[in-house]
Every structure is written in structure tokens, then in C-alpha cells.
Amino acid sequence: MLSIVGVGICEGQITERASKIIKDAEIVFGSKRALKLASKFIVGKTMELNRFNEEIYKEIEKIAQEKNVVVLSTGDPMIAGLGTKLKGYVEPGISSVQMALAKLREDLCNAIVIDAHAKNAEKEFDLIERRNLIILADKKFDPSVFGSRKVALLEDLCGNEKLVIGKANEIKIGSDYSILFLWK
């Protein structure tokens, strides 16, 4: 059996259901950070993942045919996570998007999430005319593409958090774990 389990982005965000799934696993795969977040619930063998690709996903799925396997996903597996990469049961978690929206007191129903983390997502930016945008970004992303539009930059949530509100063309992203919120 294969389960992809969201472990949140901060210490203490693992749900009761997720903790039981993790405790019952014979093998738990995850990044160093995800394994640390779930460490107090892990009973089985751990396997740290340093890279993520199709070959690794197939190997994990093969192991899961004979063992109870959990793959940990920081945040939520269905928000730019591992939930679409592996075939198995998905247990949600608290995402950085949810954390950012809570800090900004904004409703997800009034926004569109765009993953621009290490990819070109510019074709989706015209959605700003209809909805607020939540952009998952890294240091390479240039907010100035939005001119002088009002934005919030949230970096390193649950770490050395930084929240800056200003004009897009005046903000510089300094972390690979960043979220930009743009008001329409």
C-alpha cells in the first residue's frame, strides 16, 4: 500500500489521521525536512529522498506492492507536491498557501494559485484581471513583471519569516521558499 502524506510546513501541523498513517508504515520516504517534521511518528524504516524523478517514483511504487509505504510531502501533497507524481492514497496537509492566506487574512476562494517555482508561468499572469494571484516562487522569479501593482511577499514561512507589502517592481525575492500575493 502506498500513501502520500502531507506533513505541513511547520512543526506540529501533522493531523491525527496523518500521524496514524505514518506510524503504521513499514517504510517512510521523504526529504530531510519532511522526515524531521514527522520524526516523532515514524516507527518503520526511513529513506531520505535527495532527488525526485520518474525513476524514483516507479521504484517507490514497486516497493509499495509488497510493503506499507508512506511518502511524506511537505505542506500539502496536492499543492505543487507529490500527490500527482505517485499512484496512491493522498492524505492532505497544511500548505504554505494556507499559511500565507491566514497571515494576510485573505480567502482562497478569491484567488488563483500559480506554481512558478523553477518554471515559466507567465502565460497565467493575465488571470490577475479576474482574481487575486498566489504565486509560488523562487529566487529566480522577478516580481517586476507586475509593474507597480500592490503585492505581499512572504518568505520562509515557519523559519526566518519575512513579510513585505509593497510594489512589485520594488520587491526582490531572497528565498527559494517564497509566496507572492497579488491583489487584483
C-alpha positions, -999 to 999 in steps of 0.1 A, spaced: 0 0 0 12 35 -9 2 67 9 14 102 1 10 122 34 12 159 39 32 169 70 26 206 69 53 232 67 58 238 104 64 216 135 31 204 149 10 206 118 6 168 112 -30 158 116 -41 129 138 -50 109 107 -17 116 91 2 106 122 -16 72 123 -8 65 86 29 74 93 30 52 125 16 22 105 42 25 77 69 -1 73 90 23 52 88 61 52 103 81 23 108 119 24 131 148 21 153 156 51 129 184 61 98 162 58 113 133 78 123 158 105 87 172 107 73 136 110 101 121 131 81 116 163 55 95 144 79 73 124 83 37 136 94 20 104 125 23 83 132 58 68 146 65 34 157 101 27 150 114 -8 176 138 -22 161 139 -57 127 134 -71 121 120 -106 101 94 -125 126 66 -119 124 71 -81 86 73 -82 84 39 -100 108 23 -75 87 35 -46 55 22 -62 72 -12 -68 82 -14 -31 47 -4 -21 33 -35 -39 47 -56 -10 51 -32 19 31 -5 36 49 26 23 44 63 31 59 92 11 60 124 31 52 157 13 60 190 30 29 211 30 1 195 11 7 168 -15 -19 184 -38 -4 219 -39 27 217 -61 35 185 -41 40 148 -47 3 139 -48 2 139 -86 36 122 -90 28 89 -73 -2 65 -75 -16 60 -40 -38 73 -13 -33 110 -6 -37 124 30 -37 163 29 -16 186 50 -13 223 58 3 241 29 24 272 27 -5 287 6 -29 282 36 -3 297 60 2 327 37 -35 333 33 -40 331 71 -13 357 77 -28 380 50 -64 373 61 -73 365 25 -98 339 13 -86 312 -11 -119 314 -29 -109 348 -41 -75 337 -55 -58 315 -80 -27 296 -72 1 295 -97 33 274 -94 62 295 -108 88 276 -87 116 269 -111 93 272 -142 79 298 -165 43 306 -156 39 340 -173 11 328 -196 -11 325 -165 -4 360 -151 -33 376 -171 -56 359 -146 -48 389 -123 -76 408 -141 -102 384 -127 -87 371 -94 -60 377 -68 -29 356 -76 -9 335 -52 24 327 -69 47 300 -55 81 314 -64 119 310 -60 148 335 -61 149 335 -99 113 349 -101 112 386 -109 81 403 -94 87 434 -115 67 418 -144 37 431 -124 49 467 -125 37 489 -96 9 466 -86 5 460 -48 19 427 -37 28 409 -5 59 388 -3 61 360 22 94 341 26 105 312 46 72 306 65 79 287 97 115 297 95 131 331 93 98 345 82 97 377 62 65 396 52 68 426 30 40 445 14 48 470 -14 50 475 -51 60 445 -73 87 464 -91 104 474 -57 104 439 -42 133 414 -45 128 377 -37 155 364 -14 144 328 -8 135 298 -29 106 293 -5 85 324 -13 49 333 -20 38 364 -38 2 375 -32 -11 400 -58 -44 418 -53 -64 422 -85 
